[in-house]
Each structure stands twice: as structure tokens, then as C-alpha cells.
Amino acid sequence: MSDALAGLDERQREAASVLRGPVVVLAGAGAGKTRVITHRIAHGVDTGAYSPGRVMAVTFTAKAAGEMRGRLRALGVEGVSARTFHATALAQLNYFWPTLAGDTMPSIVDNKVRLLAHAADGIGIDPDTATLRDLASEIEWRKVGMRSIEEYALARPNGVGRLSVERVVDLQRAYERLKDERRQVDFEDVLLACAGMLEAEPKVARAVHEQYRHFTVDEFQDVSPLQHRLLELWLGDRRDICVVGDASQTVYTFAGAESRFLLEFERRYDDARVVRLETSYRSLTPILDVANELMRDRPGALRLVAAAEAPGETPTVTAYPDDASEARGVAQRIGALISDGVDPRQIAVLYRSHSQSAELLSALAGAGIATTVLGGKRFFDLPEVRQAVMALRGASVAPLQSGFVDAVRDVLRSLGFTDDPPQAGGALRDAWEARAAILRLAEEAPEGTTLRVFTDELTARARAGDEPSRRTVTLATLHSAKGLEWDHVHIVGLAEGLLPISYASTFEQVDEERRLAYVGITRAARTLWLSWARGPRERQPSRFLREIGSRTLRAVGATGSSGAGGRRSASPTASASARRPPARR
């Protein structure tokens, strides 16, 4: 057996062993899909079936691509092209453009909203910033769906905000003209231009086909029509393609993703090898029971089972009278976890939209609990971190009067750092946690590290976006939580109008909200708490709670104890089967 297959379970080994022909790996949450992808590539290299330089592995985020490259290096494999769709397309454009056009590649638009504002000014309209952001999203949706502006107008006849569809069309045309005048392309143009180049230039297509022979695509459920077309052009008439995905985690259809490419893969390749990874190495059985019940009978849904037989707590659902009470209840539970010795980094609070975070931040700060909002200001952009890096760099020119770690601690103390954190939460606690993270990096640095080397390393990490872990509780939207995991997860706002969100009116939109709830549930490894608040508008519990049912959820009163309160809040999960909508196939 190849060393690359060691340590894989039976299904993972099956997926990693099939090196030729079309392969589709249906991988549930926590089933080890990245492990399978990297071990499959390493196995191909080990056995001589693959040359590393002829392998293209494509994923959706720079972080995921970096993790893939890191795992391949750990397996002894160098030279594989593991990139995002955009990075791969941009590299090919930069390589071939000078030869084809006799000039350098146009620059990338760094701020689509700002360019749209300039275009709007040019045609005499003045939409607000929110409308411009929505317009930017509409342009992205149009392009990744490979639609012309005229086709867009037919598909989206209602306009954007206060702008009629006619004005939206005018603005999109003005945006394209201004972009051309400035010799710029946006990110979607990168994919369109690469696809157009491969279609129009046979010599380029032959060169790419000669370079890359073996293809792997991660998160295939999130592929857009444009990305799928580009993949077809990269592939040509070859059939050595492996796609990995989970239809239950399709949560970007609003941005153009179409899970049909995953669901119909077997139809496209009638000889495709299909491997199902349904063993979760993340979540305990009670959590998977909730996830499985939510997705029961949905198209492409996998039935997850836990790898470990360890017992787990039954997930709970709690009803609160209002949002503030819900936030205080969550803070109380998190405080109890931390008091019991749980690392705050293993706790997350998830919600549907950013607007729900304000009450939570206030309640957690009031309880003296430090937080990090995922998608908020980056670590190295925090003012206290920038100040600390500058101070450390200044101190690095003088000879050390003490050991390296003590020297870092002394610099941080000069900026207000203390050995013990502030008792209160809020900005002071956040600043303390940021400085403490720098001190931990110093403590983890290799022996012999100097202040100069340390500050150079911090600067390099800032450029690469390699952020240290802070000992804080994570707050995140369900979308931004995708791909992450925590031991203990709270999902708040499971009420109609919040999850599913109020504007989810069609069957397809509600189904996407259901998948979003599934993504949140499957982020939890050990414990899962669900909650909702009635509020002044008398919200109703989410239909997803009814679909999950009382068999897998335990209703708990708002004080955190079962009893009369628990019985009153039990109704959201009653008679789920009678209310479950039929699955469309």
C-alpha cells in the first residue's frame, strides 16, 4: 500500500485509490474531504501515475488553497498547482496576454463599488452606497451566469433599490465603458477573459492541455456556470477529473453557484466512480441526528454517522421573550463553559446576518467575555497591534537587556499590557487579547529568535493574512462559518423572518436557508445550542425547528433549566413530519 493511503478509512482509501477517469466524491461535513483530496494526489505522485507539475487542484478560497498546498508539502509533494479559480485564470492570462496582445495584462479593479459610483456620476444618477453594493453583486451574478446585459434585464426586471431596470442597465453599460477606458478588468472578467482566450486561441488551449493532465475540484457544489465552462476548457477532451462536494452545503446560489453540476455529474459521465464519505470525524451523534433530520429527503443529502462512539449531550432549543434576553442567555452559557475550563477559541455564536451581532456583543462584553467577529477588522490592522509591531521594531535596534520573550513582554507592558486581563469586556479586553496573542507568538518562536527576526516575521504574516489565534469567543454569520468548526456552537435567531430570512419567499430560497442552517449545525463538534426570541413583533419559531422535531432536540427554558419553561418552548419541534415540505427532485 502507498504511504499516502495509510491512515485513511475504507471509504477515504477507496476515493484516494481511483486515479483515472471521472470520479465524484460526495463528502459530508467533517468527513475529511481535504484529506482525501491531498492523499489522492500524493498517491498518484507516489505511484508515478501523476507528475506534480501536471496536476491542477482548484478550490474557492485562497485560505483553502493554502491549506491544500501545506498538506501536500507535508506528504512530500511539491509543484502541484493548488489555487483558486481566479488565481489560476489570472496566472494563465498574465502568461499568455503579452504574446497575444503585445501588451501587459490590464489592471484589476480594486473597488467595484467606487468604480460604479464614478460610472453613476457620469450618467447623472446618484444611488446610495447600499444600492451600489447591490449593483456590484448584480454585475457579479450576471457575469458568472454568462448572461449579457440584455439577458440580465429579462431575468431581473424589477430593478435594484429605487433604480428601475432601465437605469440599472444604463449603469451597467456605463460601468463597462468606464472600465474599458481605464484599461481595467474586474474579477469576473478574469474568468471570462481566460475562457475566451482558450476558446479563441487553439495554441493557448493546446499549451494548457499539455501542461495539465489531472484535475481536482473542491467544493464542486459551489461552481457557477462560468467556472464550469472554464473547467471544461481546461479539461478539453480528457476525463481525468475528480470533483468533491456536498449538495447540502450549497449556500451561494445567490452569487451564481449551481449544485446541479455536482448532482448531474454521474449523468454527464455515465462511467463515473462515485464514492460517498458519510463518516463525520467532527461531530458527535446527537448533533448529526439534528443535521440529518433537517436534511431528510432533500436532493443529494448524505446521511452522516459519527466516527466516534462517545456519548454526547442532546442539542437544546430555547425560546426567549426578546433579543436582549436571548443574548444574555447565550452569554450566561458561554460564561459557564469558560468557568469550566473550556478554551474560548472553541466556542462560537452563529447568526444569519451581521445586524444580529450587536446585542450579542453587548451581552458578552457585559459578562467580561472577549470576542472576535469573523469578517471584522483583521488582526494586523488593529491599532493596538500596529502600535505593538512599531514599538517592537523600534526596540529591536537596541541590545537586549533580558531574554527575548521578556523583552517582548516589556515592550507590550509599556503599551499598557498587564499579566491579567481586564475584568470587563469590550474594547479594553479586546486590546488586551490582541497584545496577549503577540506575546504567545513570542513564546512559541524558535529558540534563538531576536526582536528583529520576530518583527520581520510579524510583518510577513500581516502581508500573507496569516493571523494568530486569539483566546476569544468567535461571532460569525452562517455564511462566514462555512469550512470552520468549534467544539461548542450556539446558533441564535431560529425564528421566521431571521432563519429563514424574511425575503426568502420561493421554494428554492427557503431550501437554501435550510442548507445554511445545516452548515451552522455541522460546525459543532461536541455541543449545540439553538435559540430564538419572540420579540415585539411576535416572531414565530423557525419552520426548521419543526422539521427537526422533538426527537433530536431538547427544549430548555430561558433560565437554562428544563421544566415548565421547557414545556412551553417544546411546540416549535412538535410534529415535524406532518409539516415537512416535499422534496423537489
C-alpha positions in Angstrom: 0.0 0.0 0.0 1.2 3.5 -0.9 2.2 5.6 2.2 -0.3 8.2 1.0 -3.1 5.7 1.7 -2.0 5.0 5.3 -4.4 6.3 8.0 -7.4 6.6 5.7 -10.6 4.8 6.5 -12.1 2.4 4.0 -14.2 4.9 2.0 -11.5 7.5 2.1 -9.0 5.0 0.8 -11.4 4.0 -2.0 -11.7 7.6 -3.1 -7.9 8.2 -2.9 -7.1 5.0 -4.9 -9.1 5.8 -8.0 -6.6 7.8 -10.1 -8.0 7.6 -13.6 -11.3 8.6 -15.2 -14.1 10.7 -13.8 -14.6 10.5 -10.0 -17.1 12.2 -7.8 -16.6 12.2 -4.1 -19.8 13.1 -2.1 -18.2 14.2 1.1 -20.4 15.2 4.1 -19.4 17.8 6.7 -16.4 16.7 8.8 -15.8 13.6 6.6 -12.2 14.6 5.7 -12.6 15.8 2.1 -9.4 17.8 2.1 -7.5 14.8 3.5 -8.9 12.7 0.7 -8.0 15.2 -2.0 -4.4 15.7 -0.8 -3.8 12.0 -0.2 -5.3 11.1 -3.6 -2.9 13.5 -5.3 0.1 12.2 -3.2 -0.9 8.6 -4.0 -0.9 9.5 -7.7 2.6 11.0 -7.4 3.9 8.2 -5.3 2.8 5.5 -7.8 4.1 7.5 -10.8 0.6 8.0 -12.2 0.9 11.8 -11.8 3.6 14.2 -12.4 3.1 17.0 -9.8 3.5 19.8 -12.4 0.7 18.3 -14.4 -1.9 18.3 -11.6 -4.4 21.2 -11.2 -6.3 21.3 -7.9 -8.9 24.1 -7.8 -10.8 25.4 -4.8 -12.7 28.6 -3.9 -10.7 30.5 -1.3 -7.0 31.4 -1.0 -7.1 30.0 2.5 -8.3 26.6 1.3 -5.8 26.6 -1.5 -3.0 27.4 1.0 -4.1 24.6 3.3 -4.1 22.2 0.4 -0.6 23.2 -0.6 0.6 22.9 3.1 -0.9 19.4 3.4 0.7 18.3 0.1 4.1 19.5 1.3 3.6 17.5 4.5 3.0 14.5 2.3 6.2 15.2 0.4 4.6 16.6 -2.7 5.8 19.8 -4.3 4.9 21.5 -7.5 1.1 20.9 -7.7 -0.9 23.9 -8.9 -3.3 24.3 -6.0 -5.1 27.6 -6.5 -8.5 29.3 -6.7 -10.3 29.5 -10.0 -9.5 33.2 -10.2 -5.8 32.8 -9.3 -5.4 30.0 -11.9 -7.1 32.0 -14.6 -5.1 35.2 -13.8 -1.8 33.3 -13.9 -2.7 32.0 -17.4 -3.8 35.4 -18.6 -0.6 37.0 -17.3 1.5 34.4 -19.1 -0.3 34.4 -22.5 -1.6 38.0 -22.7 1.7 39.7 -23.7 2.2 37.3 -26.6 -1.4 37.5 -27.8 -2.0 41.3 -27.3 1.6 42.6 -27.4 0.9 44.4 -24.1 0.7 43.8 -20.4 -2.5 42.4 -18.8 -5.0 45.2 -17.8 -5.1 46.0 -14.1 -7.7 44.6 -11.7 -10.5 46.8 -10.4 -9.7 47.1 -6.7 -13.1 48.6 -5.7 -16.1 47.8 -7.8 -18.5 50.0 -5.7 -16.2 53.0 -6.2 -16.0 52.5 -9.9 -19.8 52.1 -10.1 -20.2 55.4 -8.2 -17.9 57.1 -10.8 -19.9 55.5 -13.6 -23.2 56.6 -12.0 -21.9 60.2 -11.7 -21.1 60.0 -15.4 -24.7 59.3 -16.4 -26.2 61.7 -13.9 -27.6 59.4 -11.2 -26.7 59.3 -7.5 -27.6 55.9 -5.9 -26.7 55.4 -2.3 -23.9 53.2 -1.1 -26.2 50.3 -0.3 -27.7 50.3 -3.8 -24.2 50.4 -5.3 -23.2 47.4 -3.3 -26.3 45.6 -4.5 -25.5 46.6 -8.1 -22.0 45.2 -7.7 -23.5 41.9 -6.7 -25.9 42.0 -9.6 -23.0 42.5 -12.0 -21.2 39.5 -10.5 -24.3 37.4 -10.7 -24.8 38.4 -14.4 -21.3 37.6 -15.4 -20.8 34.3 -13.5 -24.1 33.2 -15.1 -22.6 34.1 -18.5 -25.5 36.5 -19.2 -25.4 39.5 -21.5 -26.8 42.8 -20.1 -29.9 42.3 -22.2 -30.4 38.8 -20.8 -29.9 40.2 -17.3 -32.7 42.7 -17.9 -35.1 39.9 -18.8 -34.1 37.8 -15.8 -34.2 40.6 -13.2 -37.0 43.0 -14.4 -37.6 44.6 -11.0 -34.5 46.8 -10.9 -32.3 47.4 -7.8 -33.5 49.6 -4.9 -35.1 52.7 -6.3 -33.5 52.2 -9.7 -35.6 50.8 -12.5 -34.3 48.0 -14.6 -33.7 50.5 -17.4 -31.5 52.7 -15.1 -29.7 49.5 -13.9 -28.9 48.6 -17.5 -27.7 52.1 -18.2 -25.4 52.0 -15.2 -24.0 48.5 -16.0 -23.2 49.7 -19.6 -21.6 52.9 -18.2 -19.6 50.7 -15.7 -18.3 48.6 -18.6 -17.4 51.6 -20.7 -15.5 53.3 -17.8 -13.7 50.1 -17.1 -12.6 49.8 -20.7 -11.5 53.4 -20.7 -9.3 52.9 -17.7 -8.0 49.6 -19.1 -9.2 47.6 -16.2 -10.9 44.3 -15.6 -12.9 43.0 -12.7 -12.6 39.6 -11.1 -15.4 38.1 -13.1 -13.7 39.5 -16.3 -10.6 37.4 -15.4 -12.6 34.2 -15.7 -14.5 35.4 -18.8 -11.2 36.6 -20.5 -9.5 33.3 -19.7 -12.4 31.3 -21.1 -12.5 33.5 -24.2 -8.8 33.1 -24.7 -8.9 29.3 -24.5 -11.9 29.2 -27.0 -10.4 31.7 -29.5 -6.7 30.6 -29.4 -6.1 26.9 -30.2 -2.4 27.3 -29.5 -3.1 28.5 -26.0 -5.6 25.7 -25.4 -3.0 23.1 -26.6 -0.4 24.6 -24.3 -2.7 24.4 -21.3 -3.9 20.9 -22.1 -0.2 19.8 -22.4 0.6 21.4 -19.1 -2.3 20.0 -17.0 -3.5 16.4 -17.3 -5.2 15.6 -14.0 -7.8 17.8 -12.4 -9.4 18.0 -8.9 -12.1 20.5 -7.9 -13.1 21.0 -4.3 -16.4 22.4 -3.2 -17.9 21.5 -6.5 -21.4 22.3 -5.3 -20.5 26.0 -5.4 -19.4 26.1 -9.1 -21.0 28.7 -11.2 -21.8 28.3 -14.9 -18.8 30.4 -15.8 -16.4 28.4 -13.6 -17.9 25.2 -15.0 -17.3 26.4 -18.6 -13.7 27.4 -17.7 -13.1 23.9 -16.2 -14.4 22.3 -19.4 -12.0 24.3 -21.4 -9.1 23.4 -19.1 -10.1 19.8 -19.3 -10.6 19.6 -23.1 -11.3 16.0 -24.2 -9.6 14.4 -21.2 -11.5 12.6 -18.5 -9.1 12.5 -15.5 -11.2 14.7 -13.3 -12.2 14.3 -9.6 -14.8 16.6 -8.1 -15.6 16.7 -4.4 -18.6 18.3 -2.8 -21.8 18.2 -0.8 -25.1 19.4 -2.2 -26.4 20.0 1.3 -23.7 22.8 1.7 -24.7 24.8 -1.4 -25.2 28.2 0.2 -24.1 30.6 -2.6 -26.8 30.3 -5.2 -27.4 34.0 -4.7 -23.9 34.5 -6.1 -24.4 32.2 -9.0 -23.5 28.8 -7.6 -25.4 25.8 -9.1 -25.3 22.5 -7.3 -26.7 20.8 -10.5 -23.2 20.4 -11.8 -22.5 18.1 -8.8 -25.9 16.4 -8.7 -25.7 15.7 -12.5 -22.1 14.6 -12.7 -23.0 10.9 -12.9 -25.4 11.8 -15.8 -22.6 13.7 -17.6 -20.1 10.9 -17.1 -22.0 7.6 -17.1 -18.9 5.7 -16.1 -18.0 7.9 -13.2 -16.8 6.3 -10.0 -19.0 7.5 -7.1 -17.7 7.4 -3.5 -19.8 8.6 -0.6 -18.0 9.8 2.6 -20.6 9.8 5.3 -18.5 9.3 8.4 -18.0 12.5 10.3 -14.8 12.9 12.3 -16.0 16.2 13.7 -19.5 15.9 15.3 -20.9 13.6 17.9 -24.0 11.6 17.1 -26.6 13.8 18.8 -25.5 16.8 16.6 -25.5 14.7 13.5 -29.0 13.4 14.3 -30.2 17.1 14.2 -28.4 17.7 10.9 -29.7 14.5 9.3 -33.3 15.2 10.4 -33.1 18.8 8.9 -31.9 17.5 5.5 -34.0 14.3 5.4 -35.3 13.7 1.9 -33.5 16.6 0.4 -31.9 16.1 -3.0 -28.3 14.8 -2.7 -28.4 14.7 1.1 -25.9 12.4 2.8 -26.8 10.5 6.0 -23.9 11.3 8.4 -22.7 8.9 11.1 -20.2 9.8 13.8 -16.8 8.1 13.7 -16.6 8.1 17.5 -19.0 6.2 19.7 -18.6 8.7 22.5 -21.8 9.8 24.2 -22.8 13.4 23.7 -25.4 15.9 25.0 -28.7 16.2 23.2 -28.8 19.6 21.5 -31.1 22.1 23.0 -33.6 24.7 21.8 -34.6 27.7 24.0 -37.3 30.3 23.4 -36.7 33.8 24.8 -39.1 36.8 25.1 -36.8 39.2 23.3 -33.4 39.5 21.6 -31.7 41.1 24.6 -32.8 38.1 26.8 -31.5 35.7 24.2 -28.1 37.4 24.1 -27.9 37.4 27.9 -28.8 33.7 28.0 -26.1 32.9 25.4 -23.6 35.0 27.4 -24.5 33.1 30.6 -24.0 29.7 29.0 -20.7 30.8 27.4 -19.5 32.1 30.8 -20.3 28.8 32.4 -18.3 26.9 29.7 -15.3 29.2 30.2 -15.6 28.8 34.0 -15.5 25.0 33.5 -12.2 25.4 31.7 -13.3 25.5 28.0 -10.9 27.4 25.8 -12.8 30.4 24.4 -11.4 29.7 21.0 -13.5 26.5 20.9 -16.8 28.5 21.3 -18.8 30.2 18.5 -22.0 32.1 18.2 -23.5 31.9 14.7 -26.3 34.0 13.2 -27.9 34.7 9.8 -27.0 38.4 9.4 -24.5 40.8 10.8 -27.2 43.0 12.3 -27.9 40.3 14.9 -24.4 40.7 16.4 -24.9 44.0 18.3 -27.0 42.5 21.2 -24.6 39.6 21.5 -21.5 41.8 21.6 -23.1 43.9 24.3 -24.1 40.9 26.4 -20.8 39.2 26.1 -18.9 42.4 26.9 -21.1 42.8 30.0 -20.2 39.3 31.1 -16.5 40.1 30.6 -16.1 37.7 27.7 -13.7 38.7 24.9 -14.9 38.2 21.3 -13.7 38.2 17.7 -16.2 39.0 14.9 -15.3 36.9 11.9 -15.0 39.1 8.9 -14.4 42.1 11.1 -11.1 44.1 11.2 -8.1 41.9 10.5 -5.7 41.2 13.4 -2.8 43.1 11.9 -5.0 46.1 11.1 -6.0 46.6 14.8 -4.5 49.8 16.1 -3.0 48.1 19.2 -1.3 45.5 17.0 0.1 48.1 14.6 1.4 50.1 17.6 2.9 47.0 19.1 4.7 46.0 15.9 6.1 49.5 15.6 7.3 49.5 19.2 8.9 46.1 18.8 10.7 47.2 15.7 12.0 50.3 17.5 13.2 48.2 20.4 15.0 45.8 18.1 17.8 48.3 17.3 18.9 48.3 20.9 20.8 45.4 22.6 18.6 43.1 24.7 18.8 43.7 28.4 16.9 40.4 29.1 15.7 37.3 27.2 13.8 37.6 24.0 10.3 36.7 25.5 10.9 39.1 28.4 11.9 41.8 26.0 8.6 41.4 24.1 6.7 41.4 27.3 8.4 44.6 28.5 7.5 46.4 25.2 3.9 45.3 25.5 3.8 46.4 29.1 5.0 49.9 28.0 1.9 50.0 25.8 -0.5 49.1 28.7 -0.4 45.3 28.7 -0.9 43.6 32.0 -0.3 40.0 33.1 -4.0 39.6 33.9 -6.9 40.5 31.6 -9.3 43.3 32.5 -12.4 42.0 34.2 -14.8 43.8 31.9 -15.3 43.0 28.3 -15.4 45.5 25.4 -12.6 47.4 23.8 -10.2 47.2 26.7 -10.5 43.4 26.8 -10.2 43.2 23.0 -7.0 45.2 23.1 -5.6 43.0 25.9 -6.3 39.9 23.9 -4.6 41.3 20.8 -1.4 42.0 22.8 -1.6 38.7 24.5 -1.7 37.0 21.1 1.6 38.7 20.2 3.1 37.5 23.4 2.0 34.0 22.7 3.7 34.2 19.3 6.9 35.2 21.0 6.6 32.3 23.5 6.1 29.9 20.6 9.0 31.3 18.5 12.0 29.1 17.8 15.0 29.3 20.2 17.4 32.0 19.2 14.8 34.3 17.7 15.7 38.0 18.0 13.4 41.0 18.2 14.3 41.9 14.6 13.6 38.5 13.3 10.3 38.4 15.3 9.1 41.8 13.9 10.1 40.7 10.4 8.0 37.5 10.9 5.0 39.6 12.1 5.3 41.8 9.1 5.4 38.8 6.8 2.4 37.3 8.5 0.5 40.5 8.1 1.2 40.5 4.3 0.1 36.9 4.0 -3.0 37.4 6.1 -1.7 34.7 8.5 -3.5 35.7 11.7 -2.7 34.3 15.1 -5.4 32.7 17.2 -6.8 34.9 19.9 -8.3 33.5 23.1 -11.7 34.8 22.2 -15.2 33.6 21.5 -16.0 33.8 17.8 -19.1 35.5 16.4 -19.8 34.8 12.8 -22.6 34.7 10.2 -23.5 31.3 9.0 -22.0 32.1 5.6 -18.6 33.1 7.0 -18.6 30.0 9.3 -18.6 27.6 6.4 -15.5 25.4 6.4 -14.8 26.1 10.1 -15.5 24.1 13.3 -15.7 24.6 17.0 -16.3 22.3 19.9 -19.3 24.4 21.2 -21.7 26.2 18.9 -24.7 28.5 19.7 -27.0 29.3 16.8 -29.3 32.2 17.6 -32.3 33.7 15.8 -34.0 30.5 14.7 -37.2 32.4 14.1 -39.3 33.1 11.0 -38.0 36.2 9.3 -34.5 35.6 10.5 -33.8 32.0 9.6 -35.3 31.6 7.0 -34.7 35.3 6.3 -37.7 37.4 5.5 -37.0 37.8 1.8 -36.7 34.0 1.2 -40.1 33.6 -0.5 -39.6 30.9 -3.1 -39.2 27.2 -2.5 -35.6 27.4 -3.8 -34.7 30.4 -1.5 -36.1 28.6 1.6 -34.3 25.5 0.6 -31.0 27.5 0.6 -31.8 28.9 4.1 -32.3 25.3 5.2 -28.9 24.4 3.9 -27.5 27.4 5.6 -28.9 26.2 8.9 -27.4 22.7 8.2 -24.0 24.3 7.6 -24.3 26.0 11.0 -25.3 22.9 12.8 -22.5 20.8 11.4 -19.9 23.3 12.6 -20.4 21.9 16.1 -18.2 19.1 17.4 -19.4 18.5 21.0 -22.3 20.6 22.0 -25.0 22.6 20.1 -27.5 25.1 21.4 -30.2 26.6 19.3 -32.4 29.6 20.4 -34.9 32.1 19.1 -36.6 35.2 20.5 -40.2 36.2 20.1 -39.6 40.0 20.3 -42.1 42.8 20.0 -43.3 41.7 16.6 -44.3 38.3 18.0 -42.0 36.2 15.8 -42.8 32.5 15.3 -40.2 29.7 15.7 -38.4 28.8 12.6 -40.0 26.1 10.4 -36.7 24.3 10.6 -37.1 23.6 14.3 -40.4 22.0 13.5 -38.8 19.9 10.7 -36.0 18.7 13.0 -38.6 17.7 15.6 -38.5 16.9 19.3 -36.9 13.5 19.0 -33.4 15.1 18.4 -33.8 18.4 20.3 -34.4 19.0 24.0 -36.5 22.1 24.8 -35.0 24.1 27.6 -36.5 27.1 29.4 -35.0 30.5 29.1 -33.4 30.3 32.5 -31.4 27.3 31.3 -33.4 24.6 33.2 -36.0 22.2 31.9 -39.4 22.4 33.3 -42.5 24.5 32.7 -40.5 26.9 30.5 -39.1 23.9 28.6 -42.6 22.5 28.0 -43.8 25.9 26.7 -40.9 26.1 24.2 -41.4 22.5 23.1 -44.0 23.3 20.5 -41.5 24.5 17.8 -40.3 21.0 17.4 -43.6 19.1 17.6 -45.0 17.0 14.7 -42.2 17.7 12.3 -43.1 15.1 9.8 -46.6 16.5 9.3 -45.1 19.9 8.4 -42.1 18.9 6.3 -42.4 20.2 2.7 -42.0 17.7 -0.1 -38.6 17.5 -1.7 -38.3 18.6 -5.3 -36.1 16.3 -7.4 
